[in-house]
């Protein structure tokens, strides 16, 4: 799907669109952020600055960027349920486990990600290969990647959480049965610089022939 090209295009669109909403929180840069810089500085952040907020308009910009992500036959199965009010954010934070709840304290936005089943990986209602609805999860992952990279290009930080109570989240947002609940993503500003993670040697993950 040539995801790197799509990522670069999405980041470029985000950088060109400019920041809106709270001016005091807008990313101030003297030069355009490069795609390599976005990749190098993105982290899974577990400490947020509670004094900084993010507007609905700013979240909408990031979600528009996700629509540039590739998906199976352009089915676009990903959906996003955005918690922004203090009450909703607290409700979601109570459904991601105690450790995650501590990690995301101070994040002003929490987003529940889902994908519509029976779309990606299907043709005329029939599963096209053994992966089936796994392609919906694959496409949702690509969409999420666009979101977190676009967020970093704007100066925001994120944490993708797989530990969550899907049944209670479904009730909280009235998520229909034909959607699979995937991750919860926190969105905010880092309170401190996270550590640089180590990576496996390239030869352990790639084979050339």
C-alpha positions in Angstrom: 0.0 0.0 0.0 3.1 2.2 -0.1 2.3 3.5 3.4 5.4 5.6 3.8 4.3 7.8 0.8 0.9 8.2 2.3 2.4 9.1 5.7 4.6 11.7 4.2 1.6 13.2 2.3 -0.5 13.2 5.4 2.2 14.9 7.5 2.7 17.5 4.8 -1.0 18.3 4.7 -1.1 18.7 8.4 2.0 21.0 8.5 0.5 23.2 5.7 -2.9 23.5 7.4 -1.6 25.4 10.4 -2.7 25.3 14.0 -6.0 26.5 15.3 -7.7 26.7 18.7 -5.7 27.6 21.8 -3.0 30.0 20.6 -0.9 29.5 23.7 -0.6 25.8 23.0 0.1 26.2 19.2 3.3 24.6 18.1 5.8 27.4 17.5 8.5 26.4 15.1 11.0 28.5 13.1 11.1 25.9 10.3 8.9 23.2 8.9 9.2 19.9 10.8 10.5 17.2 8.5 9.0 13.7 8.3 12.2 12.2 9.7 11.9 14.6 12.7 8.4 13.4 13.3 9.5 9.8 13.3 12.5 10.5 15.5 10.6 12.5 18.2 7.3 10.5 18.4 7.1 8.5 21.6 4.5 6.6 23.6 4.1 9.3 26.3 3.0 8.4 29.8 3.2 11.7 31.5 1.0 14.7 30.4 1.0 18.4 31.1 -2.5 18.9 32.6 -2.2 22.7 32.2 -2.5 22.5 28.4 -5.6 21.8 26.4 -6.5 20.9 22.9 -9.5 22.2 21.0 -12.1 20.3 19.0 -11.0 22.1 15.9 -7.4 20.8 16.5 -8.6 17.2 17.0 -10.7 17.5 13.8 -7.5 18.4 11.9 -5.8 15.2 13.1 -8.8 13.1 12.2 -8.9 14.6 8.7 -5.3 13.4 8.3 -6.4 9.8 9.1 -8.7 9.9 6.0 -5.5 10.0 3.9 -4.6 6.5 5.2 -4.8 3.6 2.8 -7.4 1.0 3.3 -8.6 -2.2 1.6 -10.4 -1.1 -1.6 -10.8 2.3 0.0 -13.4 0.9 2.4 -12.3 3.3 5.2 -13.5 1.1 8.1 -12.0 3.1 10.9 -14.2 5.1 13.3 -13.2 7.5 16.2 -15.2 8.3 19.3 -13.7 11.4 20.9 -13.9 12.1 24.7 -13.2 15.8 25.4 -15.5 16.9 28.3 -14.0 16.3 31.7 -16.8 13.9 32.5 -16.3 11.8 29.4 -12.5 11.8 29.7 -12.8 10.5 33.3 -15.3 7.9 32.3 -13.0 6.6 29.6 -9.9 6.7 31.8 -11.7 4.4 34.3 -12.0 1.8 31.5 -8.3 1.4 30.5 -6.9 -0.2 33.6 -5.3 1.4 36.7 -1.8 1.6 35.2 -3.0 3.2 32.0 -5.2 5.5 34.0 -2.1 6.8 35.9 -0.1 7.1 32.6 -2.7 9.3 30.9 -3.6 11.6 33.9 -3.6 15.1 32.5 -4.3 14.2 28.9 -7.2 16.4 27.7 -8.5 14.1 25.0 -9.1 10.3 24.9 -10.2 8.6 21.7 -11.7 5.2 21.2 -10.9 3.6 17.9 -13.0 1.0 16.1 -13.4 -0.5 12.7 -16.5 -1.7 10.8 -16.5 -5.5 10.4 -17.2 -7.2 7.1 -15.7 -4.4 4.9 -11.9 -4.7 4.6 -10.9 -8.2 3.5 -14.3 -8.8 1.9 -15.7 -8.7 -1.7 -19.4 -8.8 -2.3 -19.9 -10.0 1.3 -17.4 -12.8 1.0 -14.1 -13.1 2.8 -11.4 -12.9 0.2 -8.6 -14.7 2.1 -7.8 -16.3 5.4 -7.2 -13.0 7.2 -10.8 -11.9 6.9 -11.7 -9.1 9.3 -8.0 -9.0 10.3 -7.7 -6.6 7.4 -10.1 -4.3 9.2 -7.7 -4.3 12.2 -4.8 -3.7 9.8 -6.5 -0.7 8.2 -7.4 0.6 11.6 -3.7 0.4 12.6 -2.7 2.4 9.5 -5.3 5.0 10.3 -4.1 5.2 13.9 -0.5 5.6 12.7 -1.5 8.6 10.6 -3.2 10.0 13.6 -0.3 9.7 16.0 2.2 11.0 13.4 0.0 13.9 12.4 -0.3 14.6 16.2 3.4 14.7 16.6 3.9 17.0 13.6 1.6 19.4 15.5 3.6 19.1 18.7 1.1 16.8 20.5 1.8 13.4 22.1 -0.1 10.2 22.3 -0.3 6.8 23.9 -2.0 3.8 22.2 -3.7 1.5 24.8 -4.8 -2.0 24.1 -5.9 -2.8 27.6 -9.4 -1.5 27.9 -13.0 -2.6 28.7 -14.5 -2.9 25.3 -18.0 -3.8 26.6 -18.2 -0.7 28.8 -16.7 1.5 26.1 -19.3 0.2 23.7 -22.0 1.2 26.2 -20.5 4.6 26.9 -20.4 5.7 23.3 -23.3 3.6 21.9 -20.9 1.8 19.6 -22.9 -0.5 17.2 -22.4 -4.2 17.2 -20.9 -4.2 13.7 -17.9 -2.3 14.9 -14.9 -3.9 16.6 -13.5 -1.9 19.5 -9.7 -1.7 19.1 -7.5 0.8 21.0 -7.9 3.9 23.2 -5.5 6.7 22.3 -4.6 9.6 24.7 -3.8 12.9 23.2 -2.0 15.8 25.0 1.3 17.4 25.6 4.3 15.6 27.2 5.1 16.8 30.7 8.7 15.6 30.4 11.0 14.1 27.8 10.4 10.3 27.4 13.3 7.9 27.1 14.6 6.8 23.7 13.5 3.2 23.3 15.9 0.6 21.9 15.1 -1.2 18.7 15.9 -4.7 17.5 18.6 -5.0 14.9 17.3 -4.6 11.4 18.4 -8.1 10.3 16.2 -9.6 13.0 13.1 -8.1 11.4 13.9 -7.9 7.7 15.1 -10.6 5.2 16.5 -9.7 1.8 16.8 -12.2 -1.1 
